[in-house]
């Protein structure tokens, strides 16, 4: 981590994080502050849900209502911070009029959490539950309805018991191969 850089936290309107990030990015370019404000970050993770038998992936904000800004310590001015504070949707910096930079341990935790999320891939937005009924929508058991017997989060697999020729038979399927029955 560069000791000349500091991270600040901005409180923003929840649900508008990406829009506000765009406003800040535009202001940085318009005001030629690229050498002072190096990163504007909205931490997200990929989540999916099964909708109408199809896997729909979307980004979910990890910390709703907050943005993270990385600035060069000696280059950023109070005028820059005041301009950012006045952007539509920005409530204030964490720490109010005297913004407090995150401690190095907090930055490491934030960036470590992002690495963990990126490494994990996508997660299920609505997790499965044992004994829940599901419909298999892909693979050799397509259109079979069964009950979840076992869940393996690491491998993203389920053991589903289905009836084949009148006998209960366990089959292993991935999370994306099943649809929850409402």
DRENMAR-632600 format. One line per 5 residues: number of its first residue (from 1); their letters; for each residue x, y, z of C-alpha. Coordinates in nm, 4 decimals. Layout:
// residues N
NUM) A) X/Y/Z; ...
//
This chain:
// residues 182
1) XXXXX) 0.0000/0.0000/0.0000; 0.1351/0.3431/-0.1002; 0.1983/0.5620/0.2065; 0.1344/0.8778/-0.0005; -0.2255/0.7733/-0.0586
6) XXXXX) -0.5177/0.7921/0.1811; -0.8668/0.6431/0.1630; -1.1740/0.8403/0.2689; -1.5302/0.7176/0.3107; -1.8223/0.9146/0.1659
11) XXXXX) -2.1777/0.8774/0.2904; -2.4090/0.8841/-0.0119; -2.7734/0.8199/-0.0952; -2.8265/0.4446/-0.0664; -2.9064/0.2756/-0.3962
16) XXXXX) -2.7432/0.5596/-0.5937; -2.3790/0.4605/-0.5345; -2.2891/0.3918/-0.8998; -2.4643/0.7063/-1.0258; -2.2825/0.9205/-0.7667
21) XXXXX) -1.9520/0.7501/-0.8528; -2.0138/0.8584/-1.2128; -2.0747/1.2181/-1.1008; -1.7510/1.2170/-0.8988; -1.5524/1.0597/-1.1852
26) XXXXX) -1.6878/1.3280/-1.4224; -1.5939/1.6055/-1.1779; -1.2428/1.4632/-1.1378; -1.1946/1.4650/-1.5174; -1.3615/1.8063/-1.5652
31) XXXXX) -1.1469/1.9666/-1.2939; -0.8292/1.7799/-1.4011; -0.7822/1.6175/-1.0580; -0.6643/1.2783/-1.1898; -0.3289/1.3260/-1.0121
36) XXXXX) -0.5021/1.3963/-0.6780; -0.8034/1.1619/-0.6718; -0.6827/0.8256/-0.8000; -0.9737/0.5892/-0.7278; -1.3463/0.6115/-0.6595
41) XXXXX) -1.4716/0.2714/-0.5450; -1.8126/0.1095/-0.4997; -1.7369/-0.2361/-0.3504; -1.9686/-0.4938/-0.5118; -2.0087/-0.8686/-0.5404
46) XXXXX) -2.1750/-1.0741/-0.8120; -2.4948/-1.2485/-0.7006; -2.7375/-1.4553/-0.8976; -3.0958/-1.5559/-0.8697; -3.3008/-1.7947/-1.0775
51) XXXXX) -3.5748/-1.6049/-1.2590; -3.8144/-1.7803/-1.4992; -3.5787/-2.0768/-1.5195; -3.2803/-1.8616/-1.6160; -2.9787/-1.7613/-1.4119
56) XXXXX) -2.9711/-1.3792/-1.3761; -2.6454/-1.2265/-1.2504; -2.6254/-0.8777/-1.1025; -2.3913/-0.6691/-0.8906; -2.4827/-0.6208/-0.5260
61) XXXXX) -2.3273/-0.3324/-0.3318; -2.1314/-0.4630/-0.0326; -2.1689/-0.1433/0.1718; -2.4922/0.0352/0.0694; -2.4768/0.4115/0.1201
66) XXXXX) -2.0963/0.4384/0.1102; -1.8272/0.5167/-0.1487; -1.4530/0.4950/-0.1000; -1.2147/0.7541/-0.2441; -0.8385/0.7131/-0.2699
71) XXXXX) -0.6485/1.0434/-0.2786; -0.2847/1.1527/-0.2951; -0.2079/1.2829/0.0549; -0.0182/1.6046/-0.0211; -0.1993/1.6908/-0.3477
76) XXXXX) -0.5658/1.6915/-0.2409; -0.7016/2.0250/-0.1184; -0.9905/2.1273/0.1057; -1.1458/2.2892/-0.2047; -1.1478/1.9485/-0.3790
81) XXXXX) -1.3096/1.7834/-0.0772; -1.5700/2.0626/-0.0547; -1.6529/2.0224/-0.4255; -1.6993/1.6475/-0.3812; -1.9138/1.7079/-0.0719
86) XXXXX) -2.1450/1.9304/-0.2835; -2.2017/1.6733/-0.5604; -2.5640/1.5571/-0.5938; -2.6314/1.2555/-0.3725; -2.3260/1.2999/-0.1494
91) XXXXX) -2.4235/1.3514/0.2137; -2.0816/1.4013/0.3721; -1.7463/1.2456/0.4418; -1.7184/1.0066/0.7319; -1.5907/1.2401/1.0022
96) XXXXX) -1.7974/1.5376/0.8842; -1.6172/1.8608/0.7934; -1.2864/1.7140/0.9136; -1.2791/1.3900/0.7075; -1.0914/1.1100/0.8739
101) XXXXX) -0.8783/0.8873/0.6507; -0.9119/0.5134/0.6988; -0.6343/0.3517/0.9004; -0.4032/0.1188/0.7022; -0.5557/-0.1851/0.8767
106) XXXXX) -0.9056/-0.0757/0.7669; -0.7862/-0.0286/0.4077; -0.6262/-0.3742/0.4114; -0.9520/-0.5206/0.5442; -1.1553/-0.3436/0.2724
111) XXXXX) -0.9235/-0.4458/-0.0097; -0.8895/-0.7966/0.1363; -1.2682/-0.8313/0.1446; -1.2833/-0.7246/-0.2218; -1.0152/-0.9809/-0.3162
116) XXXXX) -1.2123/-1.2454/-0.1256; -1.5339/-1.1530/-0.3083; -1.3599/-1.1487/-0.6483; -1.2009/-1.4872/-0.5746; -1.5307/-1.6367/-0.4624
121) XXXXX) -1.7008/-1.5716/-0.7961; -2.0742/-1.5362/-0.7722; -2.2978/-1.6223/-0.4795; -2.6615/-1.7191/-0.4621; -2.8834/-1.4302/-0.3591
126) XXXXX) -3.1523/-1.6615/-0.2203; -2.9712/-1.9554/-0.0575; -3.1088/-2.3062/-0.0725; -3.2545/-2.4837/0.2302; -3.2544/-2.8567/0.3087
131) XXXXX) -3.5933/-3.0234/0.2374; -3.6845/-2.7422/-0.0039; -3.8521/-2.8469/-0.3306; -3.6722/-2.7562/-0.6512; -3.7177/-2.8199/-1.0217
136) XXXXX) -3.4148/-2.9320/-1.2208; -3.3925/-2.7075/-1.5277; -3.0735/-2.8332/-1.6922; -2.8955/-3.1614/-1.7571; -3.0120/-3.5221/-1.7904
141) XXXXX) -3.2758/-3.4814/-1.5170; -3.4335/-3.1731/-1.6799; -3.7959/-3.1117/-1.5634; -3.7650/-3.3483/-1.2632; -3.8891/-3.2135/-0.9310
146) XXXXX) -3.7088/-3.3138/-0.6149; -3.6200/-3.2292/-0.2586; -3.2820/-3.0928/-0.1455; -3.1070/-3.3449/0.0787; -2.7598/-3.1926/0.0989
151) XXXXX) -2.5973/-2.8550/0.0181; -2.2274/-2.8105/-0.0634; -2.1584/-2.4336/-0.0633; -1.7891/-2.4745/-0.1525; -1.8561/-2.6700/-0.4710
156) XXXXX) -2.1891/-2.4935/-0.5360; -2.3611/-2.8329/-0.5630; -2.6817/-2.9832/-0.4287; -2.7844/-3.3410/-0.3651; -3.1480/-3.3569/-0.4771
161) XXXXX) -3.3694/-3.6631/-0.4294; -3.5948/-3.7225/-0.7324; -3.8362/-4.0038/-0.8177; -3.7199/-4.2128/-1.1113; -3.9501/-4.5017/-1.2117
166) XXXXX) -4.1289/-4.4708/-0.8770; -3.8081/-4.4965/-0.6692; -3.6319/-4.2155/-0.4853; -3.2876/-4.1511/-0.6316; -3.0300/-3.8899/-0.5185
171) XXXXX) -2.8710/-3.6835/-0.7986; -2.6001/-3.4195/-0.7753; -2.6634/-3.0897/-0.9549; -2.5042/-2.7453/-0.9485; -2.6847/-2.4411/-0.8069
176) XXXXX) -2.7454/-2.3096/-1.1590; -2.9200/-2.6298/-1.2710; -3.2175/-2.5908/-1.0384; -3.4998/-2.3454/-0.9910; -3.6791/-2.2875/-0.6622
181) XX) -4.0474/-2.3830/-0.6629; -4.2554/-2.0986/-0.5204
//
